[in-house]
């Protein structure tokens, strides 16, 4: 880990953007290397979403057909992909760096402060996109029909990854506020109710009472709406744009929290 400081060249003249981009790239590469060195963190995020997909589709397809959902694989796939993009490090390695004191060493280098956050986040965005794409590819390879085809599957993973980026930004905010890897890991536990209080397993029309109200208030419902349009009905511009807008708003809020936490930490 200490080799990163040597890659930032304090004596080399560079423009502000050039310095930011080089530092962000090097920090992103380091994040990827840390992920590869810790397979116990990322491997479950490849295996669990696929396992959940096959288990729930096998268990509930007949019930879903009776309820009018003919393509339950297409209905459930967005949930599996979102599971794939919200699992993982989410600030875990930054929290470890803060705990070990390595992050403070980075702060005394001329590296851009924003690159300390955006570099690792960019690497995590690539990672979660790959995880989501693998989940979608396995589902399609085993016979799941997607109304918009391969292009729609890619768009679905991109929208899911945008939502996943909001999750990552929250993880980095927690890491910067606490410097505690355990606190960063606990974020996934707080996300779990979001998956239960939405249209994870059934359409909102099948819900009633307080659960239907909770689902309508849950932003994930509108993300799922756009994703399921891609899998079940086609290029529904209204549903897709609502999903993009919802995920984008969540990213903006989460990123603002992360940047604020970074400013507070480096004071």
Phi, psi and omega in degrees: 000327183292348181290343183294322180301327180287339181278347178264114191263098185294335183272354184270121179293138180203149174292164183299315181292320180297317179296319178296313185294319179295317179294317180298319180297314182294321179291325176295317178298320178297320178299319178297316180297320178296321178296316181293331179281349182234069183298338179294345178272313188266334182298315177302330180284349172268324187275314187299312180299321179293318179298315178299320180301308183293321182293310184288323178295318178295323185282327191245358184299315181296315177299319181295320178297321177296331180271000176101003178261102185284328183247076183289333175300315177294327179291319186275337185305317178304322178296317179298319181292318179296322173303320182294328186267349179257358176267160174124206190290310177044056178089002184300314184288327175294320177298320178295321178296320179293317181297322182277347182093355182293325180298323178295328176294322177297327183292339179268000174270167179280014181296142177301133181297320179293331178294331178300329179265312189285333177297302177299324178295322177297319178296320179294326177298317177297317182298313183290329176297316179297318179298316179294321181293322177296318179298314179296320182295318179295318179298316180292322181294337181260014170108001178290129181270134176240122188301328183262007174072201184297317179300317178297324178296319179295317179298320179300317179292323178297315179296317178299320180294326175297317175297318178299328178295325176297318177299315179299316181298321176297321178298319178292324177298316178296318179300316182290328180283324188251329187062027186238113179302325180296322178294321178296319179295329185289348181302321181300326180293324179285339178283337187304316178301329178300324181285331180279324184266048178205195185269042183298315189245346182209152178292157184295335178295337180272357181263162178211167174063215186294331180293320178295320178296316179298320180296321180291332179274347184276119181300333180296333178302320184280332172294313178299326180301316178291321180294320181286334172299319180293325183274328190252323188243321181136202186277072178278100188299320182296312181295318182293315181292327176295321178296316180296316181296318180296311179297319179296320178295319178297320178297315181300316180293313182294320180293322177298320177296320181293317179294323177295319178296323178295314179300320180293324183287325187271359178294000000 
